[in-house]
Amino acid sequence: MTSDEKETIYNLLKLSSSWVYGYKSPKFQGDSIAFDDDVIEFVEPKPAPSSDAMATEVPQSEAIDIESAPPKVTGQQPSDNGGITIESICSKISTCRNCVLSNTRTNTVPGEGVQHPYVMVIGEGPGEDEDKTGRPFVGKAGQLLDKMLAAIGLSRTTNCYIANIVKCRPPMNRTPMPDEANACAGYLQAQIHILKPKFILAMGRTAAQNLLKTNTGINTLRGNWLELQFGNEKIPLMATFHPSALLRDERLKAPAWQDLKKFREKLLAEKPDYAEVFYTQQ
Ligand code: URA
């Protein structure tokens, strides 16, 4: 393939990613790429070298392996957000038709919180109350979530942003299907990209498994410091039980509290005053 052909395909992918999700994913940001031709110049065949001539051949270390040679990097692209804002992402979400969940939703539920959150809290998907109001975590589980966050000095009005894996309610509150989560993943990526949270708290199995791209169960994942690989960065992430699970089974409250205390320890270690505004508002 020629460098022009590669560049055309790359630009098409870049354009369609921006068009669908309203932002360029990390894969298309940063350094611009100069592509090489895969065409090997024709060189008139030489007679087979004698064993003496072999000694003067180009050393192996200088030979270019077309498969593994990295693309050359030329110039820098501007590192601003290209006019993308949380509002522009929400507006894209509001008209999204990327999956079947859009057929049955009342409102999209993009997320809510502060513009520069210390922590991004990520749940599974809207339930009935969220679908009615267009706001995340406002039903019974949401009220418990607010209490859990308040216990460690966090809230959606001072230092958090709350979002979900899918932005439309799955019928009967079923778990989102993998294709639905995938169809929505670009919006979550865009939100993380713009908000740049220092930490992520994943609420429940669906959030943790989709973020970490794993099938490991929540009992194993929860309470451990993990990392979300995001472009070239790693965002520290902890998973804990979903508040709905705590409402169904009281016995999960104690381990969830252990997780939250461990989460708070690190938040404090990195930024001792992270909850100052939260406590002054109480
Ligand atoms: N459960 C979630 O995972 N998210 C919400 O927004 C509400 C309930």
Residues whose N, C-alpha, C, O or C-beta is under 5 A from the ligand:
A	BS01	URA	G123 E124 G125 P126 G127 E130 P136 F137 A141 N164
